[in-house]
Amino acid sequence: MVDLWHAKGKTMSTSLINGATRSSAKRNFETLRDRIGQREARVVIMGGGYVGLTLAVEAARTGFHVKCFEIDRERALAINNGESQVPGIGDEELGALVNSGSLVCGDGLTLLQGAEVIIICVATPLNTSREPDTSQITAAAASISHCLEPGTLVVLESTTYPGTTEELVKPVLEATGLKAERDFWLGYSPERVDPGNERFGMRNTPKVVSGVGPQSLELVEAFYETVADSVVPVSSPAAAELVKLYENIFRNINIAFANEMALLCDHMKLDIWEIIQAASTKPYGFMPFYPGPGPGGHCIPVDPHYLSWKARQHDFHCKFIELASSINDDMPRHVLGKVSEALNLLGKPIRDSLILVLGVAYKPDIGDVRESAALRLLPLLEKQGAQIAYHDPHVQALQMPNPGNLKSTPLTPEILGKADCVVILTDHSSYPYEEIVEQASLVVDCRNALGKRGISGRATVLSL
């Protein structure tokens, strides 16, 4: 790996750290603030996924020399080869940044040596009990602790429950003998990356920032002002952490309402899409949300569980939030029922029927399958004895325990004609929808992909 800067030397001993004076801390604060403003601070981004690489590229664009710490060696190699796996970041631009020495990726702790600004952008999934799994945050903080030096700014970006920065990250870093807001600075700034969004990116999306103290906040603001047009300071890391959860749980709740209305409309033989379209003509007091097979991605289906878990520690039960999640979690089972209903129209059972699922990514035109509805629908279909195939132009292979590892099948007239039922689970823009309704005999459209395009054909179509 190419080294972008020289290490500052060996890690200070505990006695020397404890002997750090307040005057030197002040000098380090002012120096770091100036170096950030001049784009001279040495930056490390921990995590090379959607969030980390997006931030790393934007920081490199502005003039920083950036190291990206990524434990997935294949991903790290791809980044160093200028191969982007993140929508919105082109191979040409990434390659140019790598070739110029502005951005390099690796998986060794030596990348952290000499870092002045360290941003943690690691995943925070749920464990098997649907509770927060913050192991990657803990591991990142532990890695930083091995190389932490006075005068360093550490910022957590990972979506998590209120209190993580101060209750989890801070103690790990202070176990070195260094103290936050005296020897190093610590803050939280929730990521707002929306993969595939062509309108809003890192630069033009306001950035919420926080710090464990006034100096930390000032440095966090200074850094993010270089990569975002607008920063929004809040009073504490816990407040910033809850801002992120609030944003996504708001969406989750409203999606749940749209899904429940879709279920009601199904019973009443009304068209939910017509209802929403007409309601959307109201110029005030209404914001449209749309039903679907269940929200996916890292944030929307996960964040409610993070907040509910934390709320229970305060003897509070998030009944409304948990109800919304249960409605959304049940939507794949509703899709299963629609597939069964559709096949019944042709006098066929699900068992031994070939079900072709179109789209397994959680949203259109990206390849991210995290928490995708497909991961819950496919096992349900398999349990009913269906033969399963899927096509997704952005997901060539799908790894799951049941029905086993699958590969994307070519979308041909033959497979469309052979399928007993085609399920549009994700409405990728590249799909030939007119051909689909002409060549398939039965379609379950979970996204109104055909209706909003005004497409009809010989296929029998059931909407969500």
N, C-alpha and C positions, 0 to 999 in steps of 0.2 A: 504494500500500500504506500502511496505517496504521502509524506508528512508535510503538513502545511505550516507548521510552526515548531520551534524548538521547545522542549519541555523546560519548565522553570527550575527544575532540579528535584532532588529527593523530597518526599513528603516530610513536612515539619514534624518534629517530635512533639509528644503531648505537652512536655514541660515548656517548650518554646511557644506552642500554640497558646497555652494558658497565660503566658507572659506577654501576649500581644497587647500593645497599648491602644487606648482610645484614639490617640493622635494618629497612629499609623492606620487605624481603621478608617478614620476620616479621610486621610490621604488616599487610601485605597478606594473609598467611595467616590471621591471627586475624580480620581484617575479613571475609574471604570466608567463613570458617567460621561467623561470626555471621550474616552475611547469608543464607547458605543455611538456617540454622536458623530464621530469621525469615521465610523465603520471599520475601526481597527481592532475591536474586541474579538477574541478568538471564540468562536461559537461551536458548540456541539449540540446536535439534535439527536436525542435517543429515540430511535424508531424510524424506519424508512417506509412506512405504509402511507395510506392516504393523507393522514394528518402530518406526519413527520416529514415526508418528502416534499409536500406542498410548502411547508414552512421553510425547509432547507433551501428549496429553489428560490423562493421569494427573498430570503435573506441573502443568498448568493447574488441574486439579481441586483440588490441594492449596494453591493460592494463588500460584504463580509466574506471572509474565508471561512467556510463551513465544513465541519466534519459530521457525518451522519453515522451514528452508532447503531448497527443492525445485526442482531444475532443470527438471523436467517442468512446463511452464507450465499445461497442461490440468489436471494433478493439483493444482497450487497454486491455480488458480482454483476448482476444485471444493471444496477445503478452505475457502477464504475465503467460498464460498457456502454453507457448512454442509452440504456433500454428502459423506458418508462412503463410502469404498470398502473399508472395513476391517470385517470381522465383529466384533461386540462394541461398536462405536462407532456410536451412533445419530445420525441427522441432527439430531434435535432437540437433543441434548446438544452436539454439535459446533457447531451454529449458535449456541447460547446462549453458549458459550465465545468464539466469534469475535465475536459482537455485544457482549459485555461488554468486549472488548479484552484478554482473557486469552490469546488465541491468534491469531496471524496467520501467514500463509504467503507466501513470496515467493522469487524466484530471483536476487536481486541481492546482491553482496558487502556492500552497505551494511547488510544484516541482521546481519552479524557484528561491526560496529563497536560497541564498548562491551560486548560479551558478556563475562560473568564465568564462566559454565559453558557449555561447548560439548560436545555429545554427537554422535559420528559414527555414524550408522545407515544406511550405504550398502550396496549389494549387493556380494557377492564371488562371482561366478559362476566357471565354468571357461572357459578359452579353447578353441579348436578342437583343441588337443592334449591336452585334458582335464587341464590344469595350472592352478594358481591364477591368477586374473585379479584382481589387487589395484589395478587402475588407478583405480577409484573411490575407494578409500581414499587413494591418493596424491594424487588431485585434490582431495579434501576437505582433506587436510593442507596442500596448497599454498594453497588458498583461505584457510584459517585463518591461515597464515603472513603473509598480506598485512595482516591486521588484529590479529594477536596482540599483546597488551599484558601487561606484568607484572601478576601477581595473577589470572591466568586459569587455570581448571581445564579440561583437555581430556580427554575419556574416549572411547575406542573401544568400540563395541558390536558391530560387524560380526563375523560368524563367520569365522575365519581361522586360519592355521597359527601354532604357537608361535613367538614372536619378532617378530611383526609390529609390535607397539606400540613396542618398543625398537629394532628394526632398520630399520623403515621410517618410522613416524610421527615418532618422536623426532628423527632427524636432519633431517627437513624443517623441523620447528618450530625446532630449535636453529640452523638456518642463518640465522635472523633476528638471531642474537647473543644471544638470551635462552637461559638454561640451565634445563633441567628440574630441579625440586626446589629451585631457587634463585629463579628469576624467575617461573616458571609451574609448574603441577602437571599430571601426566599419569598416566592409569590405564587399565585395561581392565575391562569388566564384560560378560560374554557375555549376549546377548539370549536370553530364554526364552519368547518369544511363540509361542503355539500358536493360529493362526487358527481360529476356530469352536469353541474349547473353552469351554463354558459354566461349567465348574467351576473352572478355574484361569485367572486373569488376571494382570495386572501386580502388583496389590496383594498377592495371597495366594500368589504364587510366590516362594520364597526367591531372593535376588539375590546371585550370586557377585561379589565386588569385589576389586580389586587396585590397586596403585600402584607407580610406579618408585622410591618411597622412602616413609618413614613419614609425611611430611606429605601427600604425594599420596594415600596410602591413607586417611588420616584424612578428607580432604576428599571422596574418592569415597564412603566410608562415609556421611558426613554427608548427601551429596546423596541417595543411594539409600534412606537411612532415611526420607526424606520421601515416597517413592513406593512403597515395599515394606514389608511388615510385618516381614520378616526379611532380614538381610544376612549373607553368609558370606564373611569375608575369607580370602584365600589369600596365599601368600608373595610372588608376583611376577606381572606380566602374562603371562609365558609359561605359568605354571601355570594361570592363569585361562583362557587361550586353549586349553590342552589339555583343561581340564575340559569345555568346550563340545564339542570334537571327541569326547572319550571318551563323553559322553552319547549323541550321535547315532550314533557308530560302533557302540556297544553295540546300539542298535536295528537298525542296518543288518545286523549280523552275525546277530542272532536272526531277523530277517525272512528272511534268506538261508537259514537252517536250515529255517524253516517252508516256504519255497519249494522247497528241495531235497526235503523230505519229501513235499510235494505231488506233485512229479515222480515220486518213487518209488511213492507210492500210486496214481498214475495207471497205472504199469506193472503194479502188483500187483492192480489193480481193487479198491482199498480207498478208503473215503471219508475224506479228510484232515480234513474238518470234524468228523466223528464222533470221530476219533482225538483231536483237540485238545480237543473238548468233554469227553470222558471223562477225559483227562489233567488237565484243569483242576479236577477234583474233588479232587485231592490238596491238602491244606490247607497244605503246606509244601514248599519246595524246587522249586517250579515256577511259572513265569510264562508265560502264554499269549502267543504271537505268531502272527500269521495270514498265510497266503500271499496273493498277489495278483498283478496283472499287472506289478508292479515299483514300488518306492517312488518317490515324487516329492517335490516341494517343494524349497526352496532348500538345506536342510541335509542330510537323510539320504543322498541319493545323491551329494552333492557333497563332504561333509566327509572321507570316506575318501581321496579324491584329494588333498585338502589335506595330510593327515597323511602319506600315502605320499610325496608330493613332498618334504616337509620331511625325512622319515626318510632319504631317499636322500642328502641333504646330509650326513648323519651316517653314511654307509656302512652303512645298515640297510635291509633289505627287509621290508616288512610283508606277508608272504606270506598269512597268514590273512585279514587285512583285504581285500587285493586279490582273494582268491578269493571272499569273500562278495560283493564288488561285482560280480564277473563273473557270479555266479549270478543276482543280481538284474537285472543288465543284460540277461540272456538271456530273462527272463520274457515280454516282448512277443512274442518269436519262438515261445515255447510257446503263447501265446494264439492266434497265427496258426495253429499246428498244430491247436489245438482247433477253430477255425473250419472249417478244412479237413476235419477228422474229422466234424464235425457235418453239413456240407454233403454229405459222402460218404454219410451215412445216407439222404439223399434223392436220391442219384444226381446231385448237382450239383457242378461245379467252382467254385473261387473266381472264376475269370475270368468277368466279366460278371454275377456275382451281386451283388445289392444288400445291402450290409452296413450295418446301422444301429447305430452305437455310442452307448450311453447313458452320458453322463458323460465329460467330457474334463478336468475339474479333477483335481488329484492326490489330493484327499480329499473326503469328503462335505460338502455344504452350504456350500462356499466357491467363489469364482471364480478361484482361483489355478491356473494351468496350468504353472508352472515345473517343469521336469524331469518332467512328467506322462508316464505310460506311453503315453498317447494320442499324444504327439508322436513316439514310436517305432513304435507299432502302425500308425497310419494310413499312413505311407510303405510299410511292409511289405505292407499290403493293396493299396495302389495299385500296387506293383511286380508283384503277382500278377494284376493286371488287374481287381480288384474295383471296383464302383461304391460310392462311400462317401458316407454321410450321418451326421450326428451330431445329438444333442439334448442340451443341457445348460442347465438353467434359470438357471445362474449365469454362463455363458460364451456370449455372443451371437455372437461372432466369434472365429475361430481363424486366426492368421496363421502360415503355415509354407511352406517352399519346395516341398515335395511332400506331398500332392497339390495344393497351392495353397491360397489363402485360402478358408476355408469359413465359412458362417453356420449357426447352429443352426436346424435344421428343426423345425417344430411337431410335437409328439408327438400324433399323431391316430390313430384306428383305421385310417385308410387307409394311413398310412406303416408302421404295425406289421404290417398284413396284407400289404403289398406287399413288405416286406423279406424276403429269402431267409434272413437270419440276423440276430438281434438280439444284440449283445454288451453285457452289463452290465459296464462298465469301472469306473464309480464309482457307489456305491450311495447316491445322494442320497435323503434321507428323503421328499422330495416326490413321488417317482415312484409312479405307480399300478400297483404290481407285480401285483395281481390281474388288472387289465385287460391288462397286458403278456402274461402267460402265456395269456390267453384269446384274444387277437387275433393274436399272433405264432405262427408255425408252428415256429420253431426258435430256441432261446435258449442262448447260452454265458454262464454266470454266473460271473464272475471273483471275486466278492466274497461268495458264499454269501448274496446278498441274498434269494433266494427261500427257501432252506433254513432260515435263521435266523428267518424269519417264518412258516414252516410253510405256504407258499403253493405250490399246484400247480394245473395247468390243462391245457388241451388241447395246449400247446406241448411239443415234445420239448426237454428241458433237459439240457445237458451242463455239469457243474461243472468248475472249474479242476483 
